[in-house]
Amino acid sequence: MTDIEISVVVNGVKRRDRIPPRRTLADYLRETCGLTGTHLGCEHGVCGACSVLLDGAAVRACLVFAVQADGAEVTTVEGLADPDGTLSPVQQAFRDHHGLQCGFCTPGFVVSATAFLRETPDPGDDEIREALSGNICRCTGYQGIIRAVRDAATTLGTEAPAAPQTRTGTDAKDPV
């Protein structure tokens, strides 16, 4: 098959690449963009480790072809932190509340929780559990994850809305 040219904004950086039409968004991000925070676990959309934001909505990057992201904005876990390396409130809460153990599932949980909290700024524990039910962790027992999302909701609720961060240049590196 002939490669297809796509134009996509990844973590605030506009990219144009020629890729095979059947390359998944996860493989595109990891192999072409060098953003290895998007983890591949099951590659069937079950575990949630590959979750990214596609135009603001959490999606399983292993189930989306990169060509489907043409013209879209993709945010990976690397793009959630501020350009100066300051962790997002969700990332900081996961750190503070030990919402990770081995760390393999963490990027997917952080991305999914970020999208969820944008839609549900003051969730209860049952809502958090339901929202994150598509992400699997084999290590933590989920209690630290629930506490982290609850704390991030509180933190986000007390912050003034910030202007969106835009990064430019082809050599812009995103903090992990």
Buried (B, 14 or more C-beta within 10 A) or exposed (E): EEEBEBEBBBBBBBBEBEBBEEBBBBBBBBEBBEBBBBBBBEBEBBBBBBBBBBEEEBBBBBBBBBBBBEEBBBBBBBBBBEBEEEBBBBBBBBEBBEBBBEEBBBBBBBBBBBBBBEEBEEBEEEBBBEBBEBBBBEEBEBEBBBBBBBBBBEBBEEEEEEEEEEBEEEEEEBBE
